[in-house]
Amino acid sequence: MTQALSLPLPEAEALAAFVRRDRSYDGRFVVGVRTTGIYCRPSCPARRPRPENLALYPDIPSAQAAGLRACKRCLPDDAMQDRDAVRAALDAISGQGGPVPMSVLAERTGYSPDHLARIFRRAVGLSPAGYGRALRLEHARDALGKEANVTDAILEAGYETPSRFYDEAKDRLGMTPSAWHRGGEGVTIRWAAVPTPLGDMLVAATDKGICRLSFGEGVGSLAARFPNAELVEGGEDFADLLTRVIAEVEAPGSDPDIPLDVKGTAFQERIWAELRHIPPGETRSYAQLAAAAGHPKAVRAAGSANGANNVAVLIPCHRVVRSDGSVGGYAYGPEIKIALLEREKPR
């Protein structure tokens, strides 16, 4: 296998993506096949050629300059155009700071609204409208931390009325905007600390779901995060949820429907969603995680979002390793990360 030009990612990673037909890498590079004179997208369904007949190119013009033509089976030119359209839509939504009408996005990208919505959801994991709402909620949460007046913060974030914000926020923030602004005031958080083979585990939940799972921490860490919340130890209602959490930690993947109450930026929540898509027993690199989230260049940001995860194991940030296969960092120490990965290996 020959690398023709400098790639935007490590050669070994690109080749591995091509071998496993990873669609998340489509648009990031193309693969030339010298024996057939074509170039393909990484996910091309055709039979894989011999390595010595391959050449990796950073983009379509590079492959075309080498005398190659587009594969008629996987249509790599379409993948590049789709990538550019999604990026243009993301830029438009980010510039607006919230939802942008599909008609406007379609006109800007030259795509039909239905096709744009389809490729956007595939790349980002949310519809354009959903991404815009998440971004606006992110701005609202930031404003709530700055403004003394909750209504002013909501209006500053771009909502026409406070009621519109409450309608959108009730299912994402997990607590009212006023309570969030006042450090969890008016919210009850139930918690328990239990011994496990990995060390003492702290589990805490609001009425909506688990808001904290950590190792080696006590209730003091909850008080620091939610200084004005009511912290209540245990309880019968909490016992059932705690039992489910312990079982999931012992056998990852056995109960994927445990409710969570986590808060993050739109990007962080996209990364956390991708983490939950990684099957037990498998790992991803930070670059793969960023690419799967639709932001292949945001590798460092993906690492930061990974580290901002508040519910260990349930959002399996331990399944992300360095590109060279080494374990890398972990909030609770590499020993616990290694133990988690070991218990997930197929037996």
Helices and strands as residue ranges (DSSP letters): E 2-3, H 11-19, G 23-25, E 30-33, E 38-40, G 51-53, E 54-57, H 60-65, E 69-70, H 76-96, H 102-109, H 113-124, H 128-144, H 150-156, H 162-169, H 177-181, E 188-196, E 199-205, E 210-215, H 219-225, E 230-233, H 236-250, H 266-275, E 284-285, H 286-292, H 299-307, G 317-319, E 320-321, H 334-344
